[in-house]
Amino acid sequence: MSNKLYKEFVNWLERINQSEEISADLSAFYFGIFETEKEFVVQLSGAKTYLPDDEDWSCEQDFVPAEKYFELDNNLPKKDWQEVLQIAVDLLNEFIKSENFSQSFLAQAKAVAVGFHGGDLIKVKY
């Protein structure tokens, strides 16, 4: 993972943190990855309901920020989906370890997960 990619990811989350009114009743956030014809994209959504044993919570979109997409491929050479998933997990894990995390909307969540739309979730905070 490049330092440039991480900085752009943090800047994206900070813009959302500053520009959105994020309800305190959101309990989980999902970073869903999908592939377009040209690139891999992350889409952020939040859910009021979180059930640890039921991954369907990630389909709920009780919160979707105006700037909901983060384009990964602007920063990556061509990667396969497994590498892209690992990069997304690494971005989130690095952010969770940072000082920025405690001031972010993600800090109050019961769960934060990442995965490809329609695939298994990887919980990075639970």
C-alpha positions as CSV (number, residue, x, y, z in Angstrom):
1,M,0.0,0.0,0.0
2,S,1.4,3.4,-1.0
3,N,1.6,6.3,1.4
4,K,-0.2,8.4,-1.3
5,L,-3.1,6.0,-1.4
6,Y,-3.4,6.0,2.4
7,K,-3.3,9.8,2.6
8,E,-6.0,10.0,-0.1
9,F,-8.1,7.5,1.9
10,V,-7.7,9.4,5.1
11,N,-8.6,12.7,3.3
12,W,-11.7,11.1,1.9
13,L,-12.8,9.9,5.4
14,E,-12.1,13.3,6.9
15,R,-14.1,15.1,4.2
16,I,-17.1,12.8,5.1
17,N,-16.5,13.3,8.8
18,Q,-16.6,17.1,8.4
19,S,-19.3,17.4,5.8
20,E,-21.9,14.9,6.9
21,E,-24.3,14.8,9.8
22,I,-23.8,11.2,10.9
23,S,-26.5,9.9,13.2
24,A,-25.4,8.4,16.5
25,D,-27.8,5.5,16.0
26,L,-25.7,4.1,13.2
27,S,-24.0,1.0,14.6
28,A,-21.9,-0.4,11.7
29,F,-20.2,0.8,8.5
30,Y,-19.5,-1.2,5.4
31,F,-16.8,-0.5,2.8
32,G,-18.1,-2.4,-0.2
33,I,-15.8,-3.0,-3.1
34,F,-16.9,-3.4,-6.7
35,E,-15.2,-3.4,-10.0
36,T,-16.1,-1.2,-12.9
37,E,-14.8,-1.6,-16.5
38,K,-11.9,0.6,-15.6
39,E,-11.2,0.3,-11.8
40,F,-12.0,-1.0,-8.4
41,V,-14.1,1.3,-6.2
42,V,-15.0,1.4,-2.5
43,Q,-18.5,2.5,-1.5
44,L,-19.2,3.5,2.1
45,S,-22.5,2.9,3.8
46,G,-23.8,2.8,7.3
47,A,-26.4,0.6,9.0
48,K,-28.5,1.2,12.1
49,T,-28.7,-2.6,12.8
50,Y,-25.7,-4.7,13.3
51,L,-26.0,-8.5,14.0
52,P,-22.6,-10.2,14.4
53,D,-23.8,-13.5,13.1
54,D,-25.8,-12.1,10.1
55,E,-23.8,-10.4,7.4
56,D,-27.0,-9.0,5.8
57,W,-26.6,-5.9,7.9
58,S,-24.1,-4.7,5.3
59,C,-26.9,-4.5,2.7
60,E,-28.7,-1.9,4.8
61,Q,-28.0,1.7,3.6
62,D,-29.3,3.8,6.4
63,F,-26.5,6.2,5.8
64,V,-24.8,6.9,2.4
65,P,-22.5,10.0,2.3
66,A,-22.7,12.4,-0.6
67,E,-19.1,11.5,-1.4
68,K,-19.7,7.7,-1.1
69,Y,-17.1,6.5,-3.6
70,F,-13.3,6.1,-3.2
71,E,-11.6,5.1,-6.4
72,L,-8.7,2.7,-5.7
73,D,-7.3,2.2,-9.2
74,N,-6.2,5.8,-9.6
75,N,-3.5,4.8,-7.1
76,L,-2.8,1.2,-8.0
77,P,-1.2,-0.7,-10.8
78,K,-3.6,-3.4,-12.1
79,K,-4.3,-5.8,-9.3
80,D,-6.4,-8.9,-9.0
81,W,-9.4,-8.8,-6.7
82,Q,-7.6,-10.6,-3.8
83,E,-4.9,-8.0,-3.8
84,V,-7.4,-5.2,-3.9
85,L,-9.3,-6.7,-1.0
86,Q,-6.1,-6.9,1.1
87,I,-5.2,-3.3,0.2
88,A,-8.7,-2.1,1.4
89,V,-8.3,-4.1,4.7
90,D,-4.8,-2.7,5.2
91,L,-6.1,0.9,4.6
92,L,-8.8,0.4,7.2
93,N,-6.5,-1.3,9.7
94,E,-4.0,1.5,9.4
95,F,-6.6,4.1,9.8
96,I,-8.0,2.4,12.9
97,K,-4.5,2.5,14.5
98,S,-4.1,6.2,13.7
99,E,-4.9,9.2,15.9
100,N,-7.5,10.3,13.3
101,F,-9.6,7.3,14.1
102,S,-10.7,8.5,17.6
103,Q,-12.1,11.7,16.1
104,S,-13.9,9.9,13.2
105,F,-17.4,8.6,12.9
106,L,-16.0,5.1,12.7
107,A,-14.8,5.2,16.3
108,Q,-18.3,4.9,17.7
109,A,-19.3,2.0,15.5
110,K,-19.9,-1.5,16.9
111,A,-18.5,-2.9,13.6
112,V,-16.6,-1.8,10.5
113,A,-16.3,-4.3,7.7
114,V,-15.0,-4.5,4.1
115,G,-15.6,-6.8,1.3
116,F,-16.7,-7.2,-2.3
117,H,-20.4,-6.6,-2.9
118,G,-22.1,-10.1,-2.7
119,G,-19.0,-11.7,-1.0
120,D,-17.9,-12.4,2.5
121,L,-17.2,-9.6,4.9
122,I,-13.9,-9.0,6.7
123,K,-14.5,-7.3,10.0
124,V,-11.8,-4.9,10.9
125,K,-13.5,-3.5,13.9
126,Y,-16.1,-5.5,16.0
